[in-house]
């Protein structure tokens, strides 16, 4: 049997000068790692939580299965004296890691860390970072229909456990019903910290690590973020899901019959690195199959990145790790979670909008979005005023207390300025405004969001905003109204890259193309822990939220579907299947566009938009074992000690044949080439494994970037066995 399929390599070339400019732009980005929290010991020293990495012990601790023995080893690194009575009140050791890393989190002063450096077995230490969160119709948009595609038969993620590290969960939400869900697999060792019978076959685990706790009570979601991401990944089917009557239908996660294990590591203030590592450590021991993290910080080397280190420990145990790319777009080199053993997920739109159209006095109409769609708002034209007419920037952004009397008017507010989109409407309403038109800055382009505004409103793109402002300045009596058109499905330009989705190139490893993939992350309907109330009569227990935080759990759930279908696939195999089957065209069959409505570049799309059904049958995969990353890490010029922090193995790079980044068996290339006068040929290999029919033939198709030459040998790959490999 001959099975001809498409095989292509993507070659990305960067100019050195351009990359330097990208870095300078990223530094000015709004999304940054929050400052570590410090406390005073009661005297003169400042104490804070440090993450401490040590060598694996070679004495009894190495062979012992006892957590207590390993923690005793960690305690030998702590100070032998107590600096003050105030310090006695709090335990020094915050977390002791066993599975994903060798080290611990502890309360220390800088002087104590300095003294610790002299102890045998010490590798490195750094202050704990506080990382930010990356904050229904989407299954259908992705081709997931009951009984069809990857959901065909009974594959809804059965038997797969997804561990979600977030703000906790609202366990009594109908999305977490266990109707139709089988009991968890026998390997499950986790715990449920909720009282009574709240946990079930759907929600099988719930732990609270937030604030340095390991038994800190039930992981109740006070923010909503964790409930939303958990239900996006693996929420059960819920009929009649909607927000204020909009987007009405059956809601479900990507893997509705998968199991959920919740690890609370975040609050409104952010997510502490030490807590994240402790949750990863526990999740690996509990027996999860997939880890989903919709959080992350600025780019740092992998040996200083707690998520990268914990994720490497997870993939060593065969656990797939999906992380959000960050919300720092559209600027280049703004990514979080860049490690090649992590699936890095950018955000795109779906083909549904909650349409609200701005109608101007001159008859022009400009489509925008708003989740709140009042039925009684008059189509009568009202006075249109610009919030920044007084020349004050705070007023233009509709900041709290900045507006004078705008009684009965429709107020035009600028997006941004550090003021939340809904908060702008709150200010307009306070000042007596009848409605709001929210307009994008140029950097946000055409990317609009459906929000539960507190008054009639529409959010329009940059070009529309420019035209509305031009009209406003062209007449002495500008007027407008808003026409609410409800849920509209059928945007041929979907999926579009949204403006906030972080972009490559990767800073930590330029030779790895990131993000890996894009998925739905704009105006995503999912579970919410409390009734959404915008001060009107409408209320809902679902909410629409946007961010790469939303696209990440889509891919986590899809990974669970693939794991359920192919339990023998490695994390790298699942990633390869997702990337090599991705779509690069929108619903109109044209190249995917970004917020400017122009074709998006590779640093926005990565491999393209996920296609779950195609990913279930990729034909070929690029597999990578955990040990394959060691030559790659040596090639990054990391020291032996830095690599040991990541891999928990003693490494000697002088005895390892280091490889360039592009030689890693990755499903894409990112190659830097010099100028034409200094160009040299570069040679790399890839090894593919046949996971399709035994007798398969693959013919090569080349799409060569401009001004590049490329050849691949052999040009035809012939397989006679399943799992056969060809280099």
N, C-alpha and C positions, 0 to 999 in steps of 0.2 A: 504494500500500500504506500503510495506516495502522498505526502502531505506538504504542500508548498505554503510556506508562511513568510512573512516579512521579517527581515533581520537588518537592522541599521545601527550604526554607531553615530553618536553626536560628538562633534569636535568643537570645542569652545575655545576661542583664543582671546586673550586679554593683553592689552598693551600696558606695560609697566606704569607709564605716566597716568593713564586712566585709573588704574587701581589705587594709586596714591590719592588721587582726587576723591575717589569713592570713600576712602578711609576718613578723609577730613570732613566729608559731609556726614558720615555716620556719627561722628563725635558730637555733632550738634543736635542729634536726634533726641526727641522727647523721652523715648523709652530708655531708661537706664536702670542699673542695679541700685536698689535702695541701700542707704548706708547701714552698716552693721550696728546693732544696738549695743550700747555699753552701759555699765553700771559702776558705781563707786563702791569700793570695799569698806568705806567708813573712815579710811585714812587718806593717804595721798595717791594710791594706785588705782588705775582704771581697769576694771575687770570686764571681760566680755567673752562670748562664746567663740572658741577657736575650733577649727577642724584640724585634727592632728593625724598624719599618716605615719605609720611605722612599718618596719619589715615584718614579714610573717615569722613568728617564732619557730625556732627549730627544736626547742626542747619539748617538754610534755604538752605544752599548750597547742602545738601544731597538730598533734595526733589526737588530742582530747576532743570529745564531742560535747563537752560541758561548756555552756555559756559562761558559767561562773569562773572556770579556769582561764578562759580567754580574757575575761574582764579583769581578772587578777593580774594578768600580764600587762594590760593597759594601765592599771593603777600604778605599776612600777614607774611610769613616766610622770606621774603627778607629783607636785611638790610634797615634801615630807613634813613641812611645817605649815601651820595656818597663820596667815598674816594678821588676821584680826578676828574678833569675836563675831563680827557681822558676817564674815565668810563662813563661819561654822554653821550658820543657820540654813545654808543652802548646799546641797550636794555638789561637788565639783564635776563629777561625771554626769553629762547630760544624756548622751547616747553612746552605746558600745556597738560597733559594727562587726558582723561575723561573715556574712554571705557575699555581699557585693563589694566589700572593701575591707582592708585591714587598717583599722584606726578607730578613732572615737571623737566625740564632741565634748568639750569640757570648758568650764568657766576658769579663765586664767588671766593673769596680767601679762603685759608685754615682757616684763622682766623674767617672769616664770617660763615663758615660751623660750626666751633666749637661753636660760639655763637648761631647758629640756633638750636643746640642740646638741648638747655634749653627751647625751646618753646613748649607749649602744642600741642600735635598732631604730633610732629616730630617722625619718625621711624628710618630712616637711610639715609646716603648719601655716594656716592663714586664718584671719578673722572670718567668721561665718558671714555669708552674704544673705540679704533678704531679697528674694526674687519676686517680680510681679506676675500676676495672672495675665494671661493673654485673652483679655476679654474683648417634620410632618410630611411637607411635600418633597423633601430632599430624597427619601428612598425611591420614590417614583422617578424623579429626575435622574437618578443614578441607574435606572433600569431595574430596580428591585421591586418586583411585583409578586404577590403570593402565588406560588406554584410555578413560577417562571425563572429562567436564568439561574443565577447562583442560589436563589431561594427555591429552586425546583426540588420537588420531593419533600424532604423534611429537613433540609439544611437551613436552619435559622440560627446557627451557631451553637447547636446542642453540645454539651459536654465541655465547652471552652470557658475558661475563667478569665474575665477582664478585670484587672486591678486599676482603679482610678485614684490618682493622687490629686486632691483638690480641696474644696472647702467643706467637705462632708456631704450629707445627703438628707433628703426628707423622705424617710422610709415608708410612710403611709400613702404616698402618692400612687395613684392607680398605674402609673408607668412601671412600678416595681412590684406589681402583682405577679405571682408565680403560676398563674393559670397556664397550663400546657407545658410548663418547664419541668424537666426531669430533676431528680435529686442530684446534688453535686457529685463529681467523680470521687472515688475512694481516696485519691491522693490528697484531697483537700485537708489542710491542717489548721486553717485559720479560725478566728474567733469573732464573735458578735458582741460588741459592747453596748448594744441597745438592750433595754430591759424587756422582759416578757417574750412574746412570740413575734416580735416585729420582723426579725430576719426570717427568711423562707428559702425556697428553692431558687428564687431569682436573686435576692439580696442575701448572699451566704456569708459575707464577712463585713465587719464594720469596726474600724479602729481609729483612735484619736491620738495623733502625734503632735498636734499643733501646740506650740508653746513649750516644747521640750518634754511633753508628756508621753508616756507609753500606756498608761492606764488612766487617761484623763477624762473618763466618762464617755458617754455616747457621742459619736461624731455628727452632731446636729448641724445642718447647713443653715447658717444665719445670713448668708450672702446670696444664695441662689445659683451661683456659678457651678458648684459641684453637682447639684441636682440636675441642672441643664445638661452638662457634659455627660453625666452617667446615663441619662435617658437617651441622649443622642447615640451613644455607643451601643447600648443594649436594652433600651426601654421596651417593655412589652406593648402589644397592640392595645390602643385606647381609642374607641370610637368617639366621634363628636368632639375631637380636640380642636380648640380655636382660641383666639384672643379677641375679645369684644366682637365675636361673630365672624372675624376675618380668618382666612386660611382654614376654613372648616373641613374636617376630614378625619381619617384614621391616622393617628400618630403612632410611630414605632421607631425604635432604634435600628441601627444597621444589622445587629445580631439579636433579634428579639427574644430568642430562647437561650442565649448565653447567660452565664452566671456573673454576678457583680460582686467584687470585693472592694470596699471603700476604705481609703486611708486619708484621714483628714490631716493636712499639713499646712493649710493656708487660712488666713483670716483677711479681714478688710485691709490690714496693714501689709500684707504680703505673705510670702512663703519662706520660712527659714531653711537654709541649706542643710543644717544638721538634721532637722525634722524630715526633710525630703529623703536624705540618705537612710535615716532610720526606717522610714516607711518602705523604701525600696528593699532594704535588708530583710524586713519582715515579710514583704510580699513574696519574695523569692522563696523563703522558707515555707510560706503558707501553701505554695503550689499554684500560683497564677500562671497563665499562658501568655497573656498580653498585658502590657503596661501602658497606660494612657496618661500623659502629663501635659496639660494645657497651661504651662507656665515656663518661665525661663528668664535669663538675664543677658547682659551684654556679652560679646565674644571674649573668651579668655582661652589660653591653651588648655588642651584636654586634661592635663594633669592637675589643673587648678579649677576644673569644672566638676562640681559635685554630681550634676546630672549625668555628664558623660562618663564619670567613673562608675556611678551606680548602674548605669545602663550597660556598661561593658560587663560588669558582674552578672547582670541579668542574662545577656545573650550567651555568656558562658554556660548558663543552665538551660539554654534553648528557649528563652523567653523573648518575645518580640516587643520592641519599645517604639512607641509612636509619640512624637512631641510636636508642639506648635512652633512655627517659624518665628512668631513675634508680630507685633502690630506697629512696626516702626517704618513701614513703607510710606511713600514710594521711593525712599532713598536707598541707594545702593549700599552694599556691605552692611546691612542693618540686621542680619540674622541672629537668632538665638538657636541653640541646640544643633550645632554643626557637625557633630561626630559622625563618621560614616557608618557606624553600627546603629545609629538612630535613624528612623524614618522622619524626615523634617517636612512639615506640612504647611503649605501656604493656603491662602483663602481666595475663593472665587464665588460668583453669584450663582443662583439657580434661576429658572425661567419664570418665577413667580414674583409679582410685585403687588403691593397694597397701594393702589394708585390714588393720588390726590393731585389735581391739576390746578395750577394757578391761571386764572382767567383775568387778563388785564383790560383796562378801559378801552384800549385800542383794538380789542378783539383777539389779540394774540394769546395762545394757550401754551403752557409749559408743564409737562408732566413731571411729577415728583412722587414722593411716597409719604405715608403716615399710617401707622397702625390704628390710631384713633380715627374713626370715620363717623362723625356725628350725622344722624339722620335728619336733624331739624335745622341744619345750618342753611341760611338763606343764600340763594344764588344772586341776590341783589349786590351790586357793586358798593364797596365801602372805601373810605379814604385810605390810600396807601402811603405809608411814611417810612423813611429810612432811619433806623435806630441810631446811626452815627451822624445824623445831620448836625449835631452840636459840635462835631469835630473831635469828640472824645473817643478813644479807642475802646475803652471799657463799655461805652454805650453801643458802639458798633457790634460788639460781641454779646450784647444784652446781658452783661454781668449783673449780679444781684445788686439792686439799689441804684442802678445806673440810669434808668429811664425816668423821664418826666411823665406828665399826663399824656397818654395816648388813647384816651377814652374812645371806644367804638371804631378804632382804626385797625387795619391790617399792617403789622410791623414787619419790616424786612431786617433780619438779623444775619450777621456773618457767622459761619461755622468756625470753631477754634477758639483761640485766646484762653485756653485752659478752662473754659466753661462748658459743662455738659450740655448736650443737645436738648434734653428735656428741661434742664435748668433754665435755659434761655426762654422757653415757653412759660415757665413759672414766673419769670421776671416780667414778661409781656403781659401776662394775666394780672399780675400785681398792679401794674401801671394802668390797667383798664383796657388793654388791647383786646380786640375781638378775635384776632387770629394772627398767625405768624407764617411768614415765608422764610425758610432757612436756606441760605445759599452757600455753596461750597467755595473754598479758596481754590486757587489754580492747582495746587498740589493734589487736591482730592478729585479734580476732574469731574467725571460723570458718575462717580460712586455715591449713591444715595442709600439711606437706610430707613426702614419702617420702624418707627419708635412709638411707644404709647404716650403721646403728648398729652398735656393737661388742658389743651384748648385746641380748637380747629387749627390745623397746620399742614404745611407741605414742605418737604426737603427736596430741593432741586439742585441740579448739577451746576458746575462753574459757568459754562457757556450760557445756560438759561439765566443764571444770576446776572451775568454781564448785560444781557438784553433787557432784563427786568429793570436793572438800575438805569440803563440808558433811557428806557421809557419814563421812569420816574423823574428823570432830570429834563425830559423834553416837554413837560406840560406843567401848568400851574396848579392843576387839580387832578393829580394821578389817583386812580381808583383800581380796585381789584376785588376778586372774590376767589373762593376755593371750591372746586367741584370734586366731590368725593365719589370715586368710581369703584371702590371695593377691590376684591381679590381678582387679579388678572393673571392668567397663565398663558405663556406663549411668547417669550422674548427670544427671538432668533439669534441674538448676540450672546446668549448664555452658552457656556459659562464665561464670564468676564473676570479678569483679575481686579480685585478691589484695591482701592488706593492704599489702605492701611497695611496690606499684606507685605511683610518684610521681604527684602530682595537680597540676592547674592551680589557679588561673589563672596564666598566664605573667607573670613579673615584668618581663622584658625588653621585652615587647610585649603589653600587656593586651588589645589589640584583636584578637589572633590566638588562636583557641581551640586550646588544647593540653591533653593529647596529641592527636595527629591520629587515632590508631587504637589498638586493643588486639589482641593476638595471644597464642598459647600461650606461657606463661613459667613454668609451675609443674610441677615433677617431669618435666622433659623428658629423654627417653632419647636420647643421642647418643654419638658416639665419644669415647674417652678414651685418652690417650697411654700409660698404664701399666695394668697389671692392678689393678683395684679390689679391695683386700683389706682387710676390716674385722677381721682377726684371727681369723676363723673359717675354715672350710674352703672357703667360697665365694669365687670370684674371677671377674672379668669385664673385658672390654676396652671395655665401654660403661659409661656412668654416668648417673645421674639428677641433674640440677642445676636450680636455680630462680633466676629473676631476670629483669629486663627485658633483661639480656644474652642471654637465651634467646629472648625474643619478637622482638627486633630482627632476628636472622638469619632468622627465619620470614618476616618482611616483605621482607627483602633478597632471599630466594629467590623469593618471589612476584613481586616487581618484575622479577626476571630472566625469569620466565615471561611476564609481560606484554610485556617488551621483545622477547622472542623472537617473540611473536605479532604485535606491533605495533612493528616496528623504527623507524618514523617518529615514534612518540610522544615528546614531550619529557618531562623529569623531572616537570614540573608536571602534565602530562596523566596520567602513571602514578599520581601521588599522588591526583589527582582521581578517577580510576577506582576506586582502592582505597577512598577515603573515601565517595563517593556511593553505593556499593553495599554498604556495611557493614551488618551485622545489629545490631539494637537489642533483640532478644529472645533468650531462652535456648532450650534444646531443648524446654522445656515450652510455649513460645510466650508467655512472660511477660517483662516487662522484666528486663534483666540486673541482677543484684544484686551488692553488694559484700561485704566481709568481715563485715558486720553482718547479712547475709541480707536486707537491705532494698534497694529499688531504688537502683542506683548513680547518682550525679549526673554531669552532663556533664563535669565536671573530672576524673573518673576514666575515663570511657569514650571521650571525644572523639567521633568520628563513630560509633563502635561497633566491633563485632568483624569482622575481615576475612573476606570471602567470596571466595576466589580465582576461582571459576568465574564469579560475577556480575561481578567486576571485569574480566574478560576481554571483557565486552560491556556497557559502562556506558551506551551510547546517547548521552549527552551528557558533555562534559568542560569543566571550567573551566581554561583554559590560561593560563599566565603566562610571559612572556619575561624573561630576566635583566634587561633594561633597565627593565622595569616596576617593579622593586623600588626604583629610584632615587627616584621621587616619594614612595614609602612611607617610605624612609629619611629623606628630607628632612622628612616629616611627623612623624617621631620626634624632630625638632629636633636631629639629629646635625649636627656641623659639616661643612663641605666636606672638611676633612682626614680626619675620621673615616670619612666615606663613601668616600673614596678608598682608605683602608686596606682596606675590604671589597671594593670593586668593581675596584680597580686602574685606575680611570678618573678623570680630572680632572672634578670636579663643581662646579657653581656653583648652589646651591639657590635663589639669588635669581632665577635664570633658569628654574627648574623649577616647575611647578605642583604643589606638595606636596599629598598626599592624606591623609585620615585613615586609620588602620589598617584600618577596616572596608570601605574602598573598594578595597583590594587584591583582585584577582580570585581570591579564595580560595574553597574549597568549603564554608566555614562562616562564621558571623558571631560576634563576641564584642563586644557593645555595652554601654557603661555608660550608664544612664539615671538622671536625678535623681529627687527625690521627686515625688509627684503634684502638689504646688504649683508645682514648677519644671520640669515635664516639657515637652519640646519635641519636635516631629517631627524625625526624621532621615531623610535620603534617600541611598540608595546604589544603585549599578548593578552588575550582573554580566553578563558576556558568556559565552555557552555555545557550544560547537562540536559539531556533529553528527558523531559517529563511528559511528553506526548506519546503518540503511538510508537511502537517499537521500530517499525520501518518507516522512517520519515526522511525527507530530503528538504533542505533549506537552501534557497538561492539568495545571494547577497544583493541588496539594493543600496547604492551609495547616493547620499545627498550631501555633496561636498560644500562646505562654507566657501564664500567668495575668496579668491586669491589663495586658496589652499590646494595642495595636491594630496591625494590619499589613495592608498591601495591596501587591500586586505587579502590575505592568503590563508587557507584556500577560499575560493569564491563560492564553492558549493559544499555544503555539509551533509553527509549521508550517514544516517544512524540505522542500526539494525537491532538495538536493544533499548529497553527503558533504563534510564539512569546512566546510559553510556555518555562519556565525556569526550569532547574534542577541543583541542587548543588551536 
